[in-house]
Amino acid sequence: MRKQQSTTGRVKVRMRVPEAARWARRATIWLVAGVAVAGLLSCVSDRSTGTSVDLGGCDAQLPSEAFGSTIVIIRDFRFTPAQVRVRPGTKVTWVNCGAAGSEAHTSTADAGAWSSPLLPPGGTFTRDFAVAGSLPYHCEPHPGMQGTVTVE
């Protein structure tokens, strides 16, 4: 401990921290900073390139726009789930989980509000639903495939 007299007449007490403790503190700060930076970089990396997600046996590469959305799987000439309830501002992503070489499908609103391109196996389509209502849809090449997005 070292005492110093200040110009105001008060005595300042300075304690010497052992050198090992100072290095430990610095190492901890650098370690925490490094982990934080690595976490941010991995987050940015996943969102910018998409990520592979197991959707019940379907490995599809989801684009970054699909994160946080409600997923509808297209498989065996069905939309699963066929009925989706979401809040305004929610995104819905359709993923064609058919086997390689199988049929392409679409998500097409009955009233014409949206129409996806043909989605080959592994293909995706994402749409934002902002307005409340019940929106029936179908697959253009297979009109027997039907579903409904209800925004409430």
C-alpha positions in Angstrom: 0.0 0.0 0.0 1.3 3.5 -0.9 0.2 6.7 0.7 0.4 10.0 -1.2 -0.3 13.5 0.0 -2.6 15.4 -2.4 -2.6 19.2 -2.9 -5.9 19.5 -1.0 -4.4 17.9 2.1 -6.2 14.6 1.8 -4.3 11.4 1.9 -4.8 9.1 -1.1 -4.3 5.4 -0.6 -3.2 3.4 -3.6 -3.1 -0.4 -3.4 -0.9 -2.3 -5.7 -2.6 -5.1 -7.5 -0.4 -8.1 -7.9 0.8 -8.4 -11.5 -0.8 -11.8 -11.9 -4.2 -10.4 -11.0 -3.9 -7.6 -13.6 -3.0 -10.1 -16.3 -5.9 -12.4 -15.3 -8.3 -9.5 -15.5 -7.0 -8.4 -18.9 -7.2 -12.0 -20.2 -10.8 -12.3 -19.0 -11.7 -9.1 -20.8 -10.1 -10.3 -24.1 -11.7 -13.7 -23.8 -15.2 -12.3 -23.3 -14.7 -9.8 -26.2 -13.4 -12.6 -28.4 -16.4 -14.8 -27.7 -18.8 -11.9 -28.3 -17.2 -11.1 -31.7 -17.2 -14.8 -32.7 -20.9 -15.1 -31.8 -21.8 -12.0 -33.8 -19.8 -13.2 -36.8 -21.5 -16.7 -36.8 -24.9 -15.0 -36.6 -24.2 -12.8 -39.5 -22.7 -15.7 -41.4 -25.8 -17.9 -40.9 -28.2 -15.1 -41.9 -26.4 -14.0 -45.0 -25.9 -17.5 -46.5 -28.9 -19.3 -45.2 -28.8 -22.4 -43.2 -29.8 -26.0 -43.5 -32.7 -26.9 -41.3 -34.2 -30.4 -40.8 -37.9 -30.1 -41.5 -39.1 -33.6 -40.7 -36.7 -35.4 -42.9 -36.4 -32.6 -45.4 -33.0 -30.9 -45.6 -33.6 -27.6 -47.3 -31.4 -24.6 -47.5 -33.5 -21.7 -46.1 -32.8 -18.2 -47.3 -32.2 -15.5 -44.6 -35.7 -14.0 -45.3 -37.2 -17.3 -44.0 -35.8 -16.9 -40.4 -38.6 -16.2 -37.9 -41.3 -17.2 -40.4 -44.0 -19.9 -40.1 -43.0 -22.9 -42.2 -45.4 -24.8 -44.5 -44.0 -28.1 -45.9 -44.9 -29.2 -49.4 -44.7 -33.0 -49.6 -46.7 -35.9 -51.1 -49.1 -33.4 -52.9 -50.1 -31.7 -49.6 -49.4 -28.5 -47.7 -48.5 -29.3 -44.1 -50.0 -27.7 -42.1 -52.9 -26.9 -44.5 -54.3 -24.3 -42.1 -51.9 -21.7 -40.8 -52.9 -18.9 -38.3 -50.5 -15.9 -38.0 -50.5 -12.4 -36.7 -50.2 -9.4 -39.0 -46.6 -8.8 -40.0 -45.7 -12.5 -39.9 -43.9 -14.2 -42.8 -44.9 -17.6 -44.1 -42.3 -19.8 -46.0 -43.3 -22.7 -48.2 -40.6 -25.4 -48.6 -40.9 -28.1 -51.2 -39.7 -31.2 -49.4 -40.4 -33.6 -52.2 -37.7 -36.1 -53.2 -35.1 -35.1 -55.8 -36.6 -35.3 -59.2 -40.2 -35.1 -58.0 -42.9 -32.6 -59.0 -42.5 -28.8 -58.6 -45.3 -26.9 -56.8 -46.5 -23.4 -56.2 -48.3 -21.4 -53.5 -50.9 -19.4 -55.3 -53.6 -17.3 -53.6 -57.1 -18.1 -54.9 -57.9 -14.4 -55.1 -54.6 -13.6 -56.8 -52.8 -11.8 -53.9 -49.6 -13.8 -54.5 -48.2 -16.5 -56.7 -44.9 -18.2 -56.1 -42.8 -19.4 -59.0 -42.6 -23.2 -59.5 -40.7 -24.6 -56.5 -38.5 -27.6 -57.3 -37.6 -30.0 -54.5 -35.7 -27.9 -52.0 -37.2 -24.7 -53.3 -38.7 -22.0 -51.0 -41.0 -19.1 -51.2 -41.6 -16.5 -48.4 -44.3 -13.9 -48.2 -45.2 -11.3 -45.5 -48.8 -11.2 -44.4 -49.7 -7.7 -43.2 -53.5 -7.5 -43.4 -56.0 -9.5 -41.4 -58.2 -12.0 -43.3 -58.6 -15.6 -44.4 -56.6 -16.3 -47.5 -57.1 -19.7 -49.3 -54.4 -20.8 -51.6 -53.6 -23.8 -53.9 -50.9 -25.3 -56.1 -51.3 -24.0 -59.6 -50.3 -27.3 -61.4 -52.1 -29.4 -58.8 -55.3 -27.6 -57.8 -56.3 -30.4 -55.4 -53.5 -29.2 -53.1 -55.1 -26.5 -50.9 -54.4 -24.5 -47.8 -55.4 -21.4 -45.9 -53.4 -18.6 -44.2 -55.5 -16.9 -41.6 -54.2 -13.5 -40.5 -55.7 -12.4 -37.1 
